[in-house]
Amino acid sequence: MDLTVKLAAIGAIGIFAQWVAWRTGWPAIALMLAGGIIAGPITGFINPEQDFGALYQPAVKLAVAIILFEGGLSLNFRELKHAGWGVARLVTLGTLIAWGLGSAALHYAADIAWEPAILFGGILVVTGPTVIGPMLRQLRIGNRPRDILKWEGIVNDPIGALLAVLTLAYVNTTEVSPGSALADIGMHVGLASLFAIGLGIVLAWLVAYLFPRGLVPEFLKVPVVFALVIAGFVIADSVEHETGLLTVTAMGVAMANMKMESFGEMRRFKESVTILLISGVFVILSATLDWELIQRFELRFILFLVLLLFVVRPLSVLVPLLFSSIPWKERLFMAWIAPRGVVCVAITGLFAIRLEELGFQDAGALMPLAFAVVIITILAHGFSAKWLAQKLDIDQGPGRSVLIVGATRWSIELAEALVKREVPVTIADNSFLALRRARQKGVETFHGEALEAIHEDHLDIFSFQSVIAATDNDAYNSLICAELGPEIGRNKVFQLGNEENNATKGLPSALKGRMLMNSSAGLIELLSRQEQGWDFRQTRIGEKYSLNDLRARLSGKSELLAVVTSERVVKFFTSAAKPTVAEGDYVIAYVPPGGDAADEEEKEAQKERAREAKASQGENGSDPGDMVPA
């Protein structure tokens, strides 16, 4: 079959798995693994080693390099303010404990010779961004455990590869005594590692020098970065195998901590590329499984897997974090989470071949063991992470708060209406004085510039289900929506309508948020309505009281603003979209004085019906059609 068809199928399988994971909340890595196994050993549709030939290993290595570089781009030093000591302990003492215990478990439980066991034990210290990233994307566990797991996963990838390099070099050296061989190898690998890290920093500095001075045009910036990443990886790898991973990681970390223009746009593009690469590489590596490899898995390996999950990982986290300030709940969570992915399988495959060439018979068992580790850790950790976070009470749940940027009378009264429906609201504004009325109303506030606060992690963007830009500056409102749309979804960023004769009226929709309400009224118009006595009112939609009934009851000038579901999900009415309304939802309307068409007699009748319903049904104290001030 044409290789083009297979490449298209690999991409489709990987992205479809990511989409299903987003819709269902299942671990994306488990779904990609399943897709690769179905396409590979089960159906035989994809055979990567045969289909790609000599390109297979180089392509996987370059993909891993780009993935690690993008992972490095997500590592900002400000995260170390609350996670630094935890990261330092895990990547030093924790790595040594994991290496030693993992090697011992392989030797005594799986009956693997010491040399292959020590080499594979070094590889197993990796977790990696290919698996940690998608898992953390589906969890909200707080900044500290999230940052520690992220830093550990990205930093440990090249460390695990270097431990394997050290072991192989030591095993391969027979001409000198073990003591001097170890010292010579350590010096050689250490110098090569320093060179690799220095090369990565120099390449990042080169980018930071060239780009702001206009020496590289905008359309070439991303390609130039890609070319430098690949060149740095190849140069370092030619000096010492696997040190290229250090180069790309160091380059990514250095660039992440340099203030560069257009960095946000570049990072989002690379995130998209990385998602494609992770999806493709995971499917390809899963498809390399064959029945012969599966049959080489032995029952004695099961004891090793149990020890890896329940002894090696917990001790390699809990021991280094003894006497630290990290709460025990977070320590226990991190002690369980350690899925392995692309790097584990890719590096194992490379070193297993070299060990077999040196005459180690047990090296043939490393590949089935590597796949077994990947499969069991992905399934065990991927499906249990959310459950364990909930049991340990560190799961913050899905973001249910609403961020309103701009403290005005209108936005504060909207916040009050949402809070009444138990929807958390944060109002952000540069003016401490403007926030005073919000604080008096009991609404949570943030004093400062919203975009800077989000970029500096003072505000957790993923804790918000939607953002409303409601300042008196239309251009700033559009900027907020354009910047935050790619982070939480363009369907979740809203802004007030543009005022007449404003320069932003001609902006394309991609640079703006969705306009609130059917009229797309601007702030001046809304404040004028507030002066006229307009008010927020909310109505519960019931079996006998539909949205059409509510529309008929409201005056022609009234506007529907939002729907709040029983799960406290807020869906806004905009000039271009009308959300669906279900039984039990509350509809918040913005109505003028006298905007409720029901007269006082009808209102009293409604209240009487509500009292009767409460007396007969106990807990339900409001009639579905009861409209009350927000």
N, C-alpha and C positions, 0 to 999 in steps of 0.2 A: 504494500500500500504506500502511496505517496507520503513522504515525510512531512510535507506541508499539512496534510490532513491530521497527522498525529500531533504536530505542534499546536494546531488550532484546538484539538481535543484536550491537550494538556492545559492550555490556557482556560478553556471553557470549564473543565472539571474543577480547577483551582478556584476560579472566581465564583462559580456556582456554589462551591462549598462555603466560601466566605459569605455569600449572600444568605444562604440557609442559616449559617451561624448567627448572622445579624437578626434574622427574622425569628429564630427559635430560642436564641440564647445558649445553644449548644456550643461546645468548644470548637473553634474553627480548625484547629490543628488535627483534632480527631476526625473531622469530616474530610479534610484533605487526605489524611492517611487512608481512610476507607476508600476514597475515590481512586487513589493510586493503586491500592491492592486490587480493586475490582478491575481497573484498566490493565493491570500487569499480570500477576500470577493467575488470577481467576479466569479472565477472558483471553489473555494473551494478546490483546490488541496493541499494547505498548511494551517493547523490550528495549529500554534505553541504551544499554551497552551495545546491542546489535544495531539499533536505529541510528545512534549518533557516532558510533565507532570511536576513533581517536579523539574526537571533540568532546566526548562525554566528561571526562575528569577535568580538563581545563575550563569547560563551560561552567561546571558546578563550582569550581574554585573561584572563578571570577564573580559568579553570582553571590557566593558567600562573602567575598570581599566587599561588594557593593552593599550588601545587607548590613555587614558590620560597620561600614562607614556611615550609613544612615542611622544605625543605632548610636554611634558615637555623636552624631549631630543632635541627639535627644538628651545628651548628658551635659547639663549645665551645672557649673560649680556652685551656684546658689542653692541647689538641692542638697548639697553636703552640709548645710548649716544644721539640719536636723537629722541627716542620715550618714554624715561623714564617718563617724567612729564605727558605726555598724558595718558600712561598706569596707572600711580598712580592715576590720577584724575578720570579716568573711573571706576576703580575697587573699589574706595572708595566713593566719592560723587556721581558718576554716578550710582553705584549700589544702594545706598540709595534712590536716586530719582526714579530709575526704580522700585524699590520695592514698594515705597509709591504710586506712580502714577498707577502702575499696579494693586495694591490691590484696590485702589479707583475706577478704571475703572471696575474691576470685580464686586465690590459691587454695584455701582450705575448704570452701563450700563447693566451688565449681571444679576443683581439681585441675586448675590451669597452672602450668609451670610459672616460676617466679618472674622470669623475664617478660613473657607476654602479659602476665597479670599486672606487673608494675606499669608497663606501657599503657595498657587499657585502663588501669586505675587512674592514670594521669588524664586520659581523655575524658573520663567520666566526671571530672570536676566541672565540666562545662554545663551550662544550661542554655543560654543563648537567646538573642533577640527574636529568632525565628519562632520560638515557642512562648517565651515569656511575654513578648509584645502583644500578640493576639489574645493571650489569656488576661493580661492586665487591662486590655482595652474593654473587656467585658465585665470587669470588676470595679467597684468603688470602695477601696479599703483604706483610704487615707494616704496622705503624701509620704509619710515616713516608710511604712512597709513597701509601698509601691516603688519608691525611689531606690530603696536598698535592693529589692529584687531586680529592678531594671539595671542598676549599676553592676551588681554582681554578675548578672547574665551576660552583659556586654563585655565587661573587663575579663571575666574568666574564660571567654572563648579563646583568645590568643594564648592565655596562660596554660590552658589545657593542652593546646597544640605544642607549646614549648616544652612542657613536661614529657610529652611523647617523643619530641625531638631529642631531648636529653637522654631518655632511656634508650632509644634506638642507637644513638651515637655511642653510648657506653657499651651496649651489647655488641656493637659492630667493631669495637676496638679490642684487639687481641694482642697487639704488638708490644704494649707496655703494661706495667703493673696496674691493677685496679685503682690504687690510690692516686697515682699520677694521672691515669687516664681520666678519672672523674674530675680532677682539678683542671686538666687541660680542656676537657669538654665544657666544663662550667664556664671557664674563661672565654672560650670561643663563642659559645651560645650567648653568654652575657654581653660580650662586645657586639655581637650581631644584633641582639635585641636593642641595645642602646642606639646602634646605628639606625635600626628600623624606626624606633620611636622618634629619633631626631629627624629622620627623613620626613616622617608624617608631619611634624611641627613645621619644618621648613616649607613643605608644600602648602600647608594652611597659610603660612605667612605670605607666600608668593601670591596666593589668591587674594588675601587681604590687601596686598600692595597693588596688584594690577587692577582689580575691579573698581575701586573708588576713583582712580585716576583716569578712567575712561580708556584704558589701554586694551580692554576687551569689550566689544559691543554687547548689548543686551542679549541679542539672539544667540550669542556664542557662549554666554556665561555658564549655563548648565552643561553643554557639551565639553567645555574646557575642564570643568570640575570632574566630570566623568573620566576624561582622558587622563587627568592627573592622578585620580584614584587608582585607575588600572595600571598606569606607569609606575606609581609608587609601590603597588603590590608586587608587580613583576620584578622590579629592581631589588627590593628587600628579599623576595623569595629566592632570587638567584644567588644572593649572598649566603643565606641559610634558609632551608626549607621551613615554611609556615611562619616565618617572622613577618611576612607580608601582612598577616592579619594584625600584627601590632602597628604597622605603618598606617593602615586605613583607619584603625580605631583611633590612634593618636591624632590623625588628621581631622577626623570627624569631631573629636572632643575639642581640639584647638579652634576649629572654625565655629563651633557652637558657642564658644566663649569670647569670640571677637564680635564687636558691634559692626556689622556689615549691612549696607543697604541691600534691599531685595532679598535678604536672607530668608525671610518668611516665605516668600513665593518659591524660592529655590528648595526650601525644606519640604514644602507641600508637594512639589513635583517629585522630589526624591522619595517621599513617603508613598506616593502612588506607584512609582517604579518598584519600590521595595515590596509592596503588597503583591504586585505581579510576579516578582522574582521568588518570593517566599512561596506563593501558591504553586508556581511552576516547579520549583526545585523539590518541594515536598511531594508533589505528585510523582515526579520523576524518580526520586529516591525510593518511594514506596513501591513503585512499579518494578524496581530492580530485584525485588524479592522473587525467588523462584522456588519451586517445590523441592528441589534438591537442597537449597539452602535451609528451607524450613525443616526438612527431615533431619538436618544436622543438629537441630536443637535437642538437647538431652534433658532428662528429668532432673539431673543434678544441678542444672542451671537455675531451677525454680528456687532452691534454697538461697542462692546468691541474690536473686531478685528480691526476695523477702528481706534479706539483710540490707540490701541497698535502700529499700523504701523505708524500713522501720528502725534501722540502726545507724547506717552510715550517714544518711542525710540529716536525721535529727541531731546526732552528736556533733556533726561538722558545723551546725548552726548554734545549738544550745551551749556548747562548751565555749566557743569564742565570745558569745554574748553574755556570759556570766558576769555579774556585777555591773552590767551596763544599765543605763536609764530607760532602755526600751521596755515597754510593758510586756508582761508574760504572754498576754493574748497574741500580741504581734509576733513575739518570738516563736510561739507554737505554730502559728500560721506559716511563717517563713521556714520553719523546720520541716514542714511537710511538702512545700511547693518546690519542686526541682525537675521539671520536665526537660527531656533531652530532645534534640531535633537534628537539623541539617548538619551542623558542624560535627556532631558526634559520629554520625554515619559516614560522612565524607572523609573525615580524618582516619577513622578506623579502617575503612576500605583501603586507603593508601598505605598505612603502616602494616596492615595484616599481610599485604603482598610482600613487603620488604622483609618481614620476619620469616615468612615461609621460604624466601630465597636464602635466608641464613640457616635454614634447617630446623626451625621450631615447628613441630607438628601441631602443637596446640594453637598456633596462630590461625588455623582454619576455623576454629570455633569462635573467633572474635566477631566475625560479621553476623552470624545468627544471634550472638549475644547482643551486639549493638542494636540490631533491629528489635530484639526482645525488650531491651531497655527503653528504646524510643516508644514502642507500642504500649508497654505497661505503664510508663510514667505519664504518657499523654492521656491514656484512659483514666488512670488512677487520679492524677492531679487535675486534669482538665475537667472531669465531671464532678469532682468533689470540692474544688476550690471555693465556689460560691456557697455551697452547703456549709463548709467548715468556717468560712468567714461569718456566716450568719450565726452559727453555733457559738463562736467566740465573741460575737457581738462587735465585730469590727467592720461588718458590711454596712456601708452607708446607704445602700439601696440606690435605685435609679434617681437621677437628678430631678427633683420635683419643685425646686425653687424657680422664681422668675426674677430676672435682673432688669430693673428699670433704670436707665441712665438719664439723669435729669430730674431734679427735685422741684416740681412746680405744684401748684394747688391741684391741678388736674391729675398729675401722676400720683400724688399722695392719696387722693381719694380713690383712684383706681386700685392702688395697693391695699387700701382698707377693704375694698370690695373683695379682693382675692383672699386676703387674710381671713375674712369672715367665712370663706369656704375652706379654710384650713390649708391654703396654698401659701407656703413661705415666700416672702418677697424681700429683696434687697434693693434699696434705692442708692445709687452712686452719684455723687456730685462733687465738683471741685470746691463748692462754696459750703463752708461749715454752717453759715447762717441759714442758707436755703434748706439745709437738712434738719434744722431745729424743729420745724413743725412735724416732720416725719417721725422724729424721735419722740415728740410729745404724743403722737398717735400710737406709739408702740411698734412702729415699723422698723425693721432692721435697716441700718444705713452703713454706707462706706464713704469715708471722706477721702477723695483723691481722684486722679484721672483713671477712668475705667480700663482703657486699653493697656496702659502701662501696668496697672495692677494685675491684669490677667496675664500679661507676658512675664511679669515678675512672680507669678504664682501667689500673689496676695489674695486674689480671687480665683477660686477653682471653677473654671468655665464649665467643667463637666458636671457640676452640681446644679446647673441651671437647665431647665427644660426649654426655656425660651428667653430671648433678650428683646427688650423694647427700647429703642433709641428715641427719647422724648425731650431732647434739649431744644433750645431756641435757635440752634445752629443747624440748618438742614444739611450742610456739607459734612459736618461732624457726625450727624446721624447716619448719613450714607457711608462714611468711613467706618464707623463701628460695625455696621451690617456687612460691609465688604470684607472686613478683617475677620470677623467672628463666624461668618457664614460657613467657610470651609471647615471650621473647627467643630461646630455642633450641628451643622446642616442649614442650608439656605432657607428651608421651610420653617426654621425656628427663630429667625431674626426678623424683627418688625420695626418699623419706624413711622413717625407721624408724617402726614402728607406734606408736600412742598408748598411753601407759600407762593403767592402770585409773584411773577416776575423774578423768581429766584433762579440763580444760575444752575442749580442742581436739577431743575425740571427736565432738562434735556439729557441727563445721564442715562446710559443704558441700564436695564433692569438688573444686570449682573453686578452692578456697582451700588445697588441700593437694596434695602430690605423690602419686605412686603408692606404695603400701606394699610394701616389699621382702618377698619370700618369701611363701609361702602362709599362714603363720601370722601375718603382720604383727606379729612380735615387736618389743617396744620395747627401748630400750637397757638398761634394768635387767635384763630377761630375758636379753638377749644376753650381757651381762657375767657373769650368773650361769652361763650355759652355758659361757662361757670358763673360769670357775673349775672347772667340772665336767670340763673336758678336751675340750670340743668343738673341732673343727678343720676347716679348709678343705681339701678334697681335690678334685682335678680329674681328669677322665677324657676320653680322646679317643674320640669316636664314629667307628666305622669301618663297613666294609661288613658285617662279621660280628658287630658289637657295637652294638646299637641303644640308643636312649634307654630303651626298655622293659626291655632287659636290665639297664641300670644301675639302674633303679627296683627291679627284682626283687632286685638284689644289695644294695641299701641297706636298712638297718633302717627300721622304720616311723616313727621319730622324725626321721630325717634329712630335710633340706630342700634342694631345688635352688635355687641362688642366681642363677647367671648362665651365659650361653653366650658364648664367645669364638670368633669366626670366624677363618678363615685371614687375613682382611684386618684383623684386630685390632679388629673391631667388637664391642662388648659389648652384649648384650641380657639384661636382667634378668627373672627370674621375680618376679611380684608376686602379690598376693592376687586380682587381677582378670584377669591376663593370663599366658599361657604361650607364650613365644617358640618359633618353629620351630627345629629342630635338624637340621643337614645333616651329611653325611659330612665328616670332617676337623675338625669343630668340637670344642672342648673345653668340657665342662660342669663348672662349679665347684659343688660341693655342700658344705653345712655339716652335718657329721656328728658324732654323740656318740661317746664312747669305745666301740669295738666296733661302730660303726655300719656298717662294711663286713662284709657277711655272709660273704664268702669267708674261709676259714681260712688258716692259715699255709702249709699244703701247697699250696693252690690258688695262693697268692701266689707261692710259689717256682716253681710250674709256669708261671705267667704270665711271670715274669722269664726263665725258660729259653726260652720261646717268643719273647720280645722279643729275646734274644741271637741266636737262630737267624734271626729275621727281619732283624736288622741284618747278620748275616753274608751272607745271601742277597740282600738288596736294597740294601746299601750305606748310603744316607743315612737311611733310615727306621729309627730305633732304638727305637721304642716300639710295642708291640702296641696295636691300637685299644682294647682293653678294659683296658689297664693303668691302674690307679688308683694315684696317688702323692700323698703329702702336698703341699699347696700351699706 
